[in-house]
Amino acid sequence: MDLNLDGQERLSEYFSSIGSVLKNKKRRASFALYAYGLVAEGERKSVEPIATRACPSPEGADAAHQRLLHFLVDSNWSDRDVRREAARYALAAMVEREPVESWIVDDTGFLKQGKHSVGVQRQYTGSAGKVTNCQVGVSLSVATRTERLPVDFELYLPDAWANDPARRHEARIPESIAFKTKPELALDMIDRALDDGLPPAPLLADAYYGNSSEFRNQLRLRGLDYAVGIDSTTKVWPVDVRDRRRGPALSVRDLALQIIERGGFRRVTWRNGTKQQLSARFAVRRVLPFHKDGWDPASERERVWLVCEWPDDTEPAKYYFVATLEKLGKKQMIRLIKERWKTERVYEDLKGELGLDHYEGRRFPGWHHHVSAVLCCYAFIVAERVRRFPPQARRQESHDPLAGAA
């Protein structure tokens, strides 16, 4: 990453602020070495190649390798404190230009060959689009109209890891870490973000999270609006203008087919793509979710907006629940839902440019320390990109995040 003199000074000040969180002088030096290795040119961004590029002599490279391994695996520093400092740094630049519009929860896979890396097993990941041998990390990102910033990550520990004492010991999983579902991990990150004072915004997530009524309820109990995907089999009661139930409960797919018969779908364009406008047909209806959660559906359960999306297929294919206290128009709801694509761009940047998925260690602390260093680097890149490109120029810039910060 090439920086002018002002950029180099900002980078030095930024590393100093991260260093103040790390406290220890040796940790500060190791962090700087590792972070420079992540943003520098190089096909692999794992510990040994970073040490080798930093120290061409074999003796120096071996010593640097050992220092970096100690920093990542054995050194006792707080991932939360480091990530908080990085998020605040980038957000200060982002919100000066435009407000935070959404929080995004998602997960991504880290493909693995063996079976000893912490959390690895055969499981589904959208990164590969299939069940494969991988780790899965759950993330929380915040987004403005033109930018997106990952602020937190948690490694998902399957039951076979979380409840196996031998595996826990070998992977150095802290005693305080118990099995949690991905939605539970997401709620933990959301709580940390709220406690740290990040600007709240509607939460976006796919159907894996949106299908959980408990997850949706917990978001509302935290005062957050949401726009989340749901499965076509999810049942709802249609409601009238006074939010009273009308008719029997039925699946959202069946309700969408009824809406088609009444001519209730309309084409909406939500943004301009690289080659053409992105559009589909949509219908929006007020509904009451149908599920067994112990709440009285007549008085206690919240009514939500059901958004049905009908691409150029034979029938509607995507469905969403939107819960908000603000008065949003139909186009605003649809545009909000479609902001979730930004998290896919985040994963592309983190993996393609900063080696998010290059870490080769097997232990729990090392995985999280590596991710923290990657998030710190990306936060600086985002802040530099915001300073360099005004919103109108941002739309025309190259997708290379490092080029945008150069």
HUURHU-V778334 format. One record per backbone hydrogen bond with DSSP energy under -1.0 kcal/mol. NH is the residue of the N-H (numbers start at 1). CO is the residue of the C=O. Records with the same first field share a line. If there is no record, write none. Layout:
# HUURHU-V778334
NH=CO  CO
This chain:
# HUURHU-V778334
8=4
9=5
10=6
11=7
12=8
13=9
14=10
15=11
16=12
17=13
18=14
19=15
20=16
22=18
23=19
24=22
28=24
29=25
30=26
31=27
32=28
33=29
34=30
35=31
36=32
37=33
38=34
39=35
40=36
50=46
51=47
52=48
53=49
54=50
55=51
61=57
62=58
63=59
64=60
65=61
66=62
67=63
68=64
69=65
70=66
71=67
72=68
73=69
74=70
75=70
77=75
82=78
83=79
84=80
85=81
86=82
87=83
88=84
89=85
90=86
91=87
92=88
94=90
95=91
97=94
98=94
101=143
102=143
103=202
104=141
105=204
106=139
108=137
110=135
112=133
118=362
120=117
121=134
123=132
125=130
129=125
130=125
132=123
134=121
135=110
137=108
138=154
139=106
140=152
141=104
142=149
143=102
144=147
149=142
151=140
152=140
154=138
156=136
161=158
162=158
163=159
164=161
168=164
169=165
170=166
171=167
173=168
177=174
185=181
186=182
187=183
188=184
189=185
190=186
191=187
192=188
193=189
194=190
195=191
196=192
197=194
198=193
203=225
204=103
205=227
209=206
210=206
211=207
212=209
216=212
217=213
218=214
219=215
220=216
221=217
222=218
223=220
224=219
226=323
227=203
228=321
229=205
230=319
234=231
236=250
237=288
239=286
240=244
243=240
246=238
250=236
252=234
253=232
255=251
256=252
257=253
258=254
259=255
260=256
261=257
262=258
263=260
264=259
266=282
268=280
270=278
273=276
278=271
280=268
281=310
282=266
283=308
285=306
287=304
288=237
290=235
293=291
300=296
301=296
304=287
305=322
306=285
307=320
308=283
309=318
310=281
313=311
317=309
318=309
320=307
321=228
322=305
323=226
328=326
333=329
334=330
335=331
336=332
337=333
338=334
339=336
340=337
341=338
342=339
343=340
345=341
346=342
347=343
348=344
349=345
350=346
351=347
352=348
353=349
356=350
358=355
364=171
367=363
368=364
369=365
370=366
371=367
372=368
373=369
374=370
375=371
376=372
377=373
378=374
379=375
380=376
381=377
382=378
383=379
384=380
385=381
386=382
387=383
388=384
389=385
394=390
395=391
396=393
404=400
